[in-house]
Each structure stands twice: as structure tokens, then as C-alpha cells.
Amino acid sequence: MSFEELTKIVNSLRSTLKRESFSPYEMSKIVNESLSIDLPPQMFYNYVKKNMIVSTRDDRNKIVVSKDEVLRFVEKYSLRNLVTTS
């Protein structure tokens, strides 16, 4: 993946994600679909537990991740693992 492709993906997500928060499971679906990869949902829960993904609790005491954090994760993960320099 090129940096330009990543930019398009992030911009597309920014405009298409209508809600402001997501569960770690929903986040895994968004990341996997947008990056065409297959990361397990449990990885996202583990990252939340280790504070590698910033989360909060909603009014029902469920773990939620903000839209901005989803975008940050997509960028960071892609830059470290998917974007090539050539």
C-alpha cells in the first residue's frame, strides 16, 4: 500500500463513519474491511486492555472507542505494517 492509498482510506473513513464511538469488535470490522486484512477482534480488546487503544465506558458501562481513535489506529497500524516506501 502506498501513502496516497492510506490517505484515501482514512479520508473515506472520516466521511463515512457516522457514529462517534464503536465497540472494539466493531472497530475490528472497520479496520479489517478498510485495510483488506484479517486481524482478530480479540487483538483489539487486548490493545484496549493494554491502553494501546484509548477507550472509555458508555452509559451502559460498555467499552467504546472514539471515531478519532479508530482513525488514529488505522493510520498508525498501516504506517508500521502496510505502507511501503517504494
DOMAR-761174 format. One record per residue: residue number from 0; x, y, z of N, C-alpha, C, CB in turn. Coordinates in steps of 0.02 Angstrom, whole numbers, m for minus. Last residue first. Glycine has a CB too. Layout:
// residues N
+-----+--------+--------+--------+--------+--------+--------+--------+--------+--------+--------+--------+--------+
|   n |     nu |     nv |     nw |    cau |    cav |    caw |     cu |     cv |     cw |    cbu |    cbv |    cbw |
+-----+--------+--------+--------+--------+--------+--------+--------+--------+--------+--------+--------+--------+
| NUM |      X |      Y |      Z |      X |      Y |      Z |      X |      Y |      Z |      X |      Y |      Z |
...
+-----+--------+--------+--------+--------+--------+--------+--------+--------+--------+--------+--------+--------+
//
This chain:
// residues 86
+-----+--------+--------+--------+--------+--------+--------+--------+--------+--------+--------+--------+--------+
|   n |     nu |     nv |     nw |    cau |    cav |    caw |     cu |     cv |     cw |    cbu |    cbv |    cbw |
+-----+--------+--------+--------+--------+--------+--------+--------+--------+--------+--------+--------+--------+
|  85 |    427 |    111 |    m74 |    446 |    111 |   m144 |    391 |    134 |   m190 |    469 |     44 |   m165 |
|  84 |    383 |    100 |     54 |    418 |    161 |     35 |    436 |    165 |    m38 |    480 |    168 |     76 |
|  83 |    220 |     43 |    101 |    287 |     30 |     75 |    318 |     96 |     52 |    286 |    m21 |     17 |
|  82 |    114 |     10 |    235 |    137 |     59 |    187 |    209 |     44 |    166 |    132 |    130 |    216 |
|  81 |     95 |    m89 |    336 |     69 |    m98 |    268 |     97 |    m51 |    215 |     m5 |    m91 |    269 |
|  80 |    146 |    m65 |    465 |    142 |   m133 |    438 |    124 |   m139 |    365 |     93 |   m170 |    476 |
|  79 |    152 |     69 |    505 |    200 |     21 |    532 |    202 |    m45 |    494 |    185 |      8 |    604 |
|  78 |     46 |    127 |    436 |    114 |    154 |    427 |    167 |    105 |    451 |    121 |    220 |    464 |
|  77 |    m61 |     50 |    485 |    m43 |     48 |    415 |     29 |     73 |    403 |    m91 |     91 |    374 |
|  76 |    m65 |     86 |    621 |    m54 |     16 |    602 |    m30 |     12 |    530 |   m119 |    m24 |    610 |
|  75 |    m88 |    227 |    608 |    m29 |    201 |    642 |    m14 |    129 |    621 |    m37 |    205 |    718 |
|  74 |   m213 |    233 |    538 |   m152 |    266 |    514 |    m89 |    234 |    543 |   m154 |    340 |    532 |
|  73 |   m296 |    157 |    623 |   m288 |    139 |    552 |   m224 |    169 |    524 |   m350 |    163 |    510 |
|  72 |   m285 |    232 |    743 |   m261 |    164 |    739 |   m249 |    142 |    667 |   m310 |    117 |    773 |
|  71 |   m346 |    352 |    705 |   m277 |    352 |    727 |   m247 |    282 |    722 |   m271 |    378 |    800 |
|  70 |   m477 |    306 |    680 |   m437 |    334 |    625 |   m362 |    335 |    643 |   m460 |    405 |    609 |
|  69 |   m511 |    267 |    810 |   m513 |    219 |    756 |   m469 |    243 |    698 |   m586 |    207 |    731 |
|  68 |   m502 |    391 |    874 |   m455 |    337 |    893 |   m454 |    282 |    840 |   m475 |    308 |    961 |
|  67 |   m608 |    458 |    815 |   m540 |    483 |    806 |   m488 |    430 |    823 |   m529 |    545 |    849 |
|  66 |   m715 |    383 |    865 |   m702 |    384 |    794 |   m631 |    407 |    780 |   m753 |    430 |    758 |
|  65 |   m673 |    297 |   1019 |   m697 |    355 |    980 |   m679 |    347 |    906 |   m666 |    420 |   1008 |
|  64 |   m736 |    150 |   1087 |   m678 |    183 |   1058 |   m703 |    239 |   1013 |   m633 |    132 |   1017 |
|  63 |   m802 |     80 |   1237 |   m811 |    113 |   1172 |   m746 |    148 |   1152 |   m870 |    163 |   1174 |
|  62 |   m869 |    m43 |   1341 |   m808 |    m12 |   1315 |   m823 |     18 |   1246 |   m750 |    m65 |   1310 |
|  61 |  m1014 |     m5 |   1439 |   m981 |    m43 |   1385 |   m920 |     m5 |   1361 |  m1030 |    m55 |   1326 |
|  60 |  m1097 |     58 |   1528 |  m1034 |     31 |   1553 |  m1000 |    m16 |   1502 |  m1047 |     m7 |   1617 |
|  59 |  m1195 |    130 |   1474 |  m1213 |     61 |   1491 |  m1152 |     22 |   1516 |  m1244 |     25 |   1430 |
|  58 |  m1133 |    247 |   1439 |  m1181 |    249 |   1494 |  m1207 |    180 |   1515 |  m1240 |    293 |   1475 |
|  57 |   m964 |    187 |   1403 |  m1025 |    225 |   1389 |  m1073 |    221 |   1448 |  m1060 |    198 |   1324 |
|  56 |   m794 |    212 |   1438 |   m855 |    173 |   1451 |   m915 |    216 |   1434 |   m857 |    147 |   1525 |
|  55 |   m656 |    220 |   1323 |   m694 |    244 |   1380 |   m752 |    195 |   1390 |   m720 |    318 |   1370 |
|  54 |   m487 |    201 |   1258 |   m559 |    187 |   1260 |   m590 |    220 |   1322 |   m573 |    111 |   1259 |
|  53 |   m350 |    189 |   1152 |   m384 |    228 |   1204 |   m458 |    215 |   1200 |   m368 |    303 |   1197 |
|  52 |   m247 |     57 |   1132 |   m304 |     90 |   1101 |   m341 |    124 |   1158 |   m351 |     38 |   1062 |
|  51 |   m160 |     24 |   1228 |   m131 |     40 |   1162 |   m184 |     70 |   1116 |   m101 |    m23 |   1131 |
|  50 |   m202 |    m22 |   1351 |   m203 |     51 |   1337 |   m166 |     70 |   1274 |   m174 |     88 |   1395 |
|  49 |   m224 |   m154 |   1365 |   m154 |   m131 |   1375 |   m147 |    m56 |   1362 |   m107 |   m170 |   1329 |
|  48 |   m358 |   m161 |   1330 |   m338 |   m180 |   1398 |   m268 |   m154 |   1415 |   m340 |   m256 |   1406 |
|  47 |   m348 |   m128 |   1195 |   m385 |    m84 |   1240 |   m362 |    m98 |   1312 |   m462 |    m95 |   1233 |
|  46 |   m278 |   m239 |   1150 |   m247 |   m173 |   1143 |   m282 |   m123 |   1188 |   m250 |   m150 |   1070 |
|  45 |   m374 |   m338 |   1175 |   m310 |   m340 |   1210 |   m275 |   m272 |   1207 |   m265 |   m394 |   1180 |
|  44 |   m473 |   m298 |   1084 |   m488 |   m299 |   1156 |   m424 |   m300 |   1198 |   m532 |   m360 |   1174 |
|  43 |   m400 |   m319 |    968 |   m423 |   m252 |    984 |   m442 |   m246 |   1058 |   m483 |   m233 |    941 |
|  42 |   m381 |   m457 |    969 |   m323 |   m413 |    969 |   m343 |   m342 |    991 |   m290 |   m411 |    899 |
|  41 |   m509 |   m508 |    953 |   m477 |   m512 |   1019 |   m416 |   m467 |   1025 |   m458 |   m584 |   1035 |
|  40 |   m534 |   m496 |    816 |   m565 |   m449 |    863 |   m531 |   m449 |    931 |   m639 |   m465 |    871 |
|  39 |   m388 |   m519 |    713 |   m440 |   m546 |    756 |   m469 |   m494 |    803 |   m413 |   m605 |    796 |
|  38 |   m371 |   m453 |    550 |   m347 |   m451 |    619 |   m403 |   m476 |    664 |   m325 |   m379 |    640 |
|  37 |   m353 |   m461 |    399 |   m394 |   m504 |    443 |   m363 |   m507 |    513 |   m400 |   m575 |    413 |
|  36 |   m377 |   m331 |    274 |   m336 |   m376 |    314 |   m382 |   m418 |    359 |   m283 |   m337 |    356 |
|  35 |   m419 |   m214 |    206 |   m419 |   m280 |    174 |   m370 |   m328 |    208 |   m400 |   m273 |    100 |
|  34 |   m441 |    m96 |    270 |   m372 |   m112 |    252 |   m365 |   m179 |    216 |   m329 |   m111 |    314 |
|  33 |   m580 |    m95 |    290 |   m549 |    m38 |    257 |   m478 |    m53 |    233 |   m548 |     21 |    303 |
|  32 |   m603 |   m218 |    358 |   m635 |   m203 |    294 |   m598 |   m147 |    256 |   m707 |   m183 |    305 |
|  31 |   m524 |   m205 |    474 |   m514 |   m260 |    427 |   m543 |   m246 |    359 |   m544 |   m324 |    455 |
|  30 |   m580 |    m88 |    533 |   m509 |    m91 |    514 |   m498 |   m146 |    461 |   m465 |   m104 |    576 |
|  29 |   m714 |   m128 |    553 |   m698 |    m68 |    514 |   m627 |    m72 |    488 |   m709 |     m5 |    557 |
|  28 |   m698 |   m240 |    637 |   m731 |   m247 |    572 |   m714 |   m188 |    526 |   m807 |   m252 |    582 |
|  27 |   m637 |   m182 |    748 |   m601 |   m234 |    710 |   m632 |   m242 |    641 |   m602 |   m301 |    749 |
|  26 |   m741 |    m97 |    791 |   m678 |    m68 |    766 |   m640 |   m120 |    726 |   m635 |    m43 |    825 |
|  25 |   m830 |   m190 |    838 |   m848 |   m150 |    778 |   m786 |   m119 |    748 |   m899 |    m95 |    797 |
|  24 |   m753 |   m233 |    948 |   m773 |   m280 |    896 |   m790 |   m243 |    831 |   m832 |   m323 |    919 |
|  23 |   m743 |   m117 |   1026 |   m682 |   m146 |    996 |   m698 |   m196 |    940 |   m641 |   m181 |   1050 |
|  22 |   m879 |     m8 |    974 |   m851 |    m60 |   1018 |   m786 |    m85 |    987 |   m903 |   m119 |   1029 |
|  21 |   m871 |    167 |    944 |   m879 |     99 |    920 |   m852 |     51 |    972 |   m843 |     88 |    852 |
|  20 |   m931 |    335 |    913 |   m897 |    284 |    954 |   m917 |    214 |    931 |   m914 |    293 |   1029 |
|  19 |   m998 |    416 |    825 |   m938 |    444 |    858 |   m901 |    394 |    902 |   m957 |    504 |    900 |
|  18 |  m1057 |    368 |    661 |  m1061 |    370 |    734 |   m995 |    397 |    763 |  m1075 |    300 |    763 |
|  17 |  m1019 |    369 |    527 |  m1070 |    417 |    551 |  m1073 |    422 |    627 |  m1137 |    397 |    524 |
|  16 |   m894 |    357 |    421 |   m911 |    335 |    489 |   m957 |    387 |    520 |   m847 |    324 |    533 |
|  15 |   m867 |    427 |    303 |   m919 |    376 |    303 |   m938 |    351 |    373 |   m895 |    318 |    262 |
|  14 |   m764 |    521 |    322 |   m829 |    544 |    298 |   m885 |    491 |    303 |   m823 |    567 |    226 |
|  13 |   m660 |    444 |    372 |   m680 |    505 |    408 |   m749 |    528 |    386 |   m628 |    561 |    395 |
|  12 |   m646 |    348 |    272 |   m673 |    329 |    338 |   m698 |    390 |    376 |   m620 |    293 |    379 |
|  11 |   m588 |    430 |    173 |   m652 |    396 |    161 |   m685 |    376 |    227 |   m642 |    335 |    116 |
|  10 |   m469 |    464 |    236 |   m518 |    516 |    218 |   m587 |    487 |    205 |   m494 |    555 |    156 |
|   9 |   m411 |    337 |    244 |   m426 |    375 |    305 |   m477 |    430 |    290 |   m361 |    406 |    335 |
|   8 |   m398 |    304 |    107 |   m436 |    262 |    153 |   m457 |    300 |    215 |   m395 |    200 |    173 |
|   7 |   m315 |    406 |     60 |   m382 |    399 |     33 |   m426 |    358 |     79 |   m379 |    366 |    m37 |
|   6 |   m199 |    378 |    135 |   m232 |    442 |    142 |   m304 |    439 |    117 |   m194 |    497 |    105 |
|   5 |   m166 |    253 |     80 |   m184 |    259 |    151 |   m222 |    324 |    163 |   m121 |    256 |    195 |
|   4 |   m132 |    292 |    m49 |   m188 |    247 |    m38 |   m213 |    251 |     34 |   m169 |    175 |    m56 |
|   3 |    m18 |    369 |    m20 |    m77 |    401 |    m51 |   m140 |    358 |    m42 |    m64 |    413 |   m126 |
|   2 |     70 |    274 |     25 |     47 |    325 |     72 |    m16 |    360 |     45 |    103 |    377 |     85 |
|   1 |     25 |    111 |    m38 |     62 |    174 |    m39 |     32 |    222 |     12 |     60 |    204 |   m110 |
|   0 |     42 |    m59 |      0 |      0 |      0 |      0 |     45 |     62 |      0 |    m48 |      0 |     61 |
+-----+--------+--------+--------+--------+--------+--------+--------+--------+--------+--------+--------+--------+
//
